[in-house]
């Protein structure tokens, strides 16, 4: 194969779990970005991704969630590699300032920006009266940052989401690929099909991975672990496919919670997942 163009990448971390606290989840995701960086820094491989890193930024967080979102969005907007941005949470509520910042950075209208949310949960809860880690995509839709037609909810689990949310999804006509249709080797082909569908209708695409989309056996270190979910191999292959797609400009990984982890399994998986994505994104032979 011909070698694709080599490009640098940025990593921006959001060390905050106030949104997890607001939804009464297990705390610890504020420590996720540093645990990820520690694990990622130990990886070498070919290509050696350290040769391509433009910057690593941990956003300074305070006690006011909305002010933290402003700082997070500003960090995204200032990143040095806007076509290859990795963001690490933190609670999944940080998908809100991340995607908002990406839309502004690339000057996109809502239908032009596509998102696949790999998750056990919709994360479409109302952001009122308080924003929670279960609210980012509802707020992005409410504010017109994303359109319902450009959002795909992938790996959703029936028992994790209330009837109210299923009704909301049906009303908005949001595309849902539930986990029960992805068993027995169907996850990767379905992901590729979903990505190709967004590619036809969107100028740019972001990929959001909530680590509770994986089985507890692979990702114990999350705020809401699931008995069933994707395998590490499923996720690595999906990230490789996304890394090979030029329209995919950013990957976000959320809910890494070191206090809940076992022997750094989850941090290592997150780091290796990003490695698979970037190895295909920055240099492919």
Secondary structure, DSSP 4 states (H G I P E B T S, - for coil): -PPPPP--EEEEEE---HHHHHTT----GGGHHHHHHHHHTT--TTTTGGGGEEEEEE----S-HHHHHHHHHHHHHT-S-TTSEEEEESSGGGHHHHHHHHHHHHT--GGGEEEEEESSS-------SS--TT-HHHHHHHTTSS-GGGEEEEEE-GGGS-HHHHHHHHHHT-EEEEGGGSTTTTHHHHHHHHHHHHHHH-SEEEEEEEGGGBBTTT--SSSS-BSS-B-HHHHHHHHHHHHT-TTEEEEEEE---GGG-STTHHHHHHHHHHHHHHHHHH---
